[in-house]
Amino acid sequence: MITPLADDVWWYDLRGTNAYLVDDEGALTLVDSGLRWQHNRLLGGLREAGFELRDLDRILLTHYDVDHVGGLTAFDGVDLTIYVGATDAPYVTGEQTPTLRNHKGLIQRLGQPLVTPPDNAVEPLADGDTVGSFTVYETPGHTPGHVCYVSEALSTAMLGDLVVERGGRLHPSMRVINYDTATLKSSIRSLAERAPAFDVAAMGHGDPLVTGGSEALRALATRVT
């Protein structure tokens, strides 16, 4: 149900989408939350890794999409904080709805019946902010507020849907599910240039890379135009 990727980093394979669990210097952190009906797998994975629900300190969201935020309802009533990029934060809280002037916004609207705003505190993040050992990198394109989280201490990057993995290589997220693919490609190049070296590349779709993550991202950056 949950697979170790490195010391203190675990992968939830939720059959089509991924979530991750990190023991970040004693602060237990969930990265993304899958779909609403996958919450039992999240809770089971916590126990499998040796933790209880009450041990969870925070949730890092890479972006607002139904397959990344749908499982948040499992944590209502738990004393934790949810972090998300500032532009996507109003969608998570339900204060705003995605625009219908963009095809991706329409996709997000269609998924809204499967998303309930959480009752936990939601903290918006900006480029360069830190949460524990993770540094926040704004990487718009897939969604306007997409962010990646890179921990040099853990040698791990949480890449969300900036990239996907196929055949052991990284690829840009597909055009049909992006707000703006040109912006996404620019974000790939920017992250590859700015982020420190890391081994684990943990993306939202596909199998995470356990070694050579930053090298794979830099190789992708040279291919995208």
C-alpha positions in Angstrom: 0.0 0.0 0.0 2.9 2.3 0.7 6.4 2.0 -0.7 9.7 3.4 0.8 11.6 5.5 -1.7 14.4 6.8 0.6 14.9 7.3 4.3 11.8 9.0 5.7 10.0 9.2 2.2 7.2 6.9 1.1 5.1 6.6 -2.0 1.4 5.9 -2.2 0.5 4.4 -5.6 -3.2 5.3 -5.7 -3.8 3.7 -9.1 -3.6 6.6 -11.5 -2.3 9.2 -9.2 0.3 9.4 -6.5 0.6 10.8 -3.0 3.6 10.8 -0.7 4.4 10.7 3.0 7.5 12.3 4.5 8.9 12.3 8.0 10.5 15.8 7.7 12.7 16.0 10.7 9.9 14.9 12.9 7.1 16.8 11.2 5.0 14.1 9.4 3.9 15.5 6.1 1.5 14.2 3.4 2.1 15.5 -0.1 -1.2 15.6 -2.1 -4.3 13.6 -1.1 -5.6 11.7 -4.1 -9.3 11.3 -4.8 -12.1 11.4 -2.2 -12.7 7.6 -2.2 -8.9 6.9 -1.7 -8.7 8.2 1.8 -8.8 4.7 3.4 -5.6 3.9 1.5 -4.0 7.1 2.8 -4.9 6.2 6.4 -3.8 2.6 6.0 -0.5 3.7 4.6 0.1 5.9 7.7 -0.3 2.9 9.9 1.9 0.7 7.6 4.7 3.3 7.9 4.3 3.2 11.7 2.2 6.3 12.3 -1.3 7.2 13.4 -3.6 9.8 12.0 -2.9 12.1 15.0 0.8 12.1 14.1 0.2 14.0 10.8 1.4 17.6 11.1 0.7 19.1 7.7 -0.3 18.5 4.1 1.5 20.0 1.1 -0.5 20.4 -2.0 1.2 20.8 -5.3 -1.9 22.2 -6.9 -5.7 22.2 -7.1 -7.0 19.3 -9.1 -9.6 16.7 -8.0 -7.1 13.9 -8.0 -4.8 15.9 -5.7 -7.2 17.5 -3.2 -10.2 15.2 -3.2 -8.9 13.2 -0.2 -8.6 16.2 2.1 -12.0 15.5 3.7 -10.3 12.5 5.5 -8.4 15.0 7.6 -11.2 17.2 8.7 -11.0 17.6 12.5 -7.3 16.7 12.6 -5.0 19.4 14.0 -2.9 20.1 10.9 -2.2 22.8 8.4 -2.6 22.6 4.6 -0.2 24.4 2.4 -0.7 25.3 -1.2 0.5 27.8 -3.8 -1.2 31.2 -3.3 -3.0 31.4 -6.7 -4.6 27.9 -6.2 -5.4 28.5 -2.5 -8.8 30.1 -3.0 -9.9 27.1 -5.1 -8.9 24.8 -2.2 -10.8 26.9 0.4 -13.9 27.2 -1.9 -13.6 31.0 -2.0 -13.2 31.0 -5.8 -14.0 28.7 -8.6 -11.8 28.0 -11.6 -12.4 30.1 -14.7 -14.6 28.8 -17.6 -12.5 30.8 -20.0 -9.9 28.1 -20.1 -10.3 24.4 -21.0 -8.5 23.3 -17.9 -10.7 25.5 -15.8 -13.7 23.7 -17.3 -12.1 20.3 -16.4 -11.6 21.5 -12.8 -15.2 22.7 -12.6 -16.4 19.3 -13.7 -14.5 17.8 -10.8 -15.9 20.2 -8.2 -18.7 17.9 -7.0 -16.0 15.5 -5.8 -14.2 18.2 -3.8 -15.2 19.6 -0.4 -13.3 22.5 1.1 -11.3 21.3 4.1 -12.0 22.6 7.6 -8.3 22.8 8.4 -6.3 26.0 8.1 -5.0 26.6 4.6 -1.8 28.6 4.2 -0.9 30.2 0.9 2.7 29.9 -0.3 4.9 32.0 -2.5 8.1 31.3 -4.4 11.0 30.9 -2.0 8.9 30.2 1.1 10.0 27.2 3.2 7.9 24.6 5.0 10.2 22.5 7.2 13.1 21.4 5.0 11.2 22.0 1.8 11.7 25.1 -0.4 8.7 26.3 -2.5 9.2 26.8 -6.2 6.3 28.4 -8.2 5.9 26.3 -11.3 2.7 27.6 -13.1 1.4 26.1 -16.3 -0.5 23.0 -15.3 -2.5 25.2 -13.0 -1.9 28.9 -12.3 -0.8 28.2 -8.7 1.1 25.0 -9.2 4.2 24.7 -6.9 7.0 22.2 -6.4 8.6 21.4 -3.1 12.4 20.5 -3.0 14.2 19.3 0.2 17.9 19.4 -0.1 18.2 17.6 3.3 16.0 14.7 2.1 17.3 14.9 -1.5 13.7 14.8 -2.7 11.6 16.9 -5.0 7.8 16.8 -5.0 7.0 17.7 -8.6 3.2 17.3 -8.8 2.0 17.5 -12.3 4.8 19.7 -13.7 6.1 16.4 -15.2 5.0 12.8 -15.7 7.1 9.7 -15.8 6.9 7.3 -18.7 9.4 4.5 -19.4 11.8 5.8 -16.8 12.0 9.3 -18.3 10.4 12.6 -17.4 8.0 14.3 -19.8 6.0 17.5 -19.6 2.4 17.2 -18.4 0.0 16.7 -21.4 -1.2 19.8 -23.1 -4.9 18.9 -22.9 -4.8 19.1 -19.0 -2.7 22.2 -18.7 -3.8 25.8 -18.4 -0.8 26.9 -20.5 1.8 24.4 -21.8 4.2 27.1 -22.9 4.3 28.4 -19.3 4.6 24.9 -18.0 7.7 24.3 -20.2 9.2 27.5 -18.9 8.6 26.3 -15.4 10.4 23.1 -16.1 13.4 25.0 -17.4 13.3 27.4 -14.4 13.1 24.6 -11.8 15.9 22.6 -13.4 18.1 25.7 -13.2 17.2 26.9 -9.7 16.7 23.8 -7.6 19.5 22.1 -5.8 20.5 18.5 -6.8 18.2 15.8 -5.6 17.8 12.0 -6.0 14.1 11.3 -5.6 11.8 12.8 -8.2 8.3 12.3 -6.9 5.6 13.2 -9.5 1.8 13.0 -9.5 1.6 10.4 -12.3 4.0 7.6 -13.2 6.6 5.9 -11.1 8.9 8.1 -9.0 12.6 8.1 -9.7 14.7 7.1 -6.7 18.0 8.2 -8.1 19.2 10.9 -10.5 16.1 13.0 -10.2 17.7 16.4 -10.8 19.7 15.0 -13.7 16.4 13.7 -15.3 14.8 17.0 -14.8 17.7 18.9 -16.4 17.7 16.4 -19.3 14.0 17.2 -19.8 14.7 20.9 -19.7 17.0 20.6 -22.6 14.3 18.8 -24.7 11.3 21.1 -24.1 10.9 24.0 -26.5 
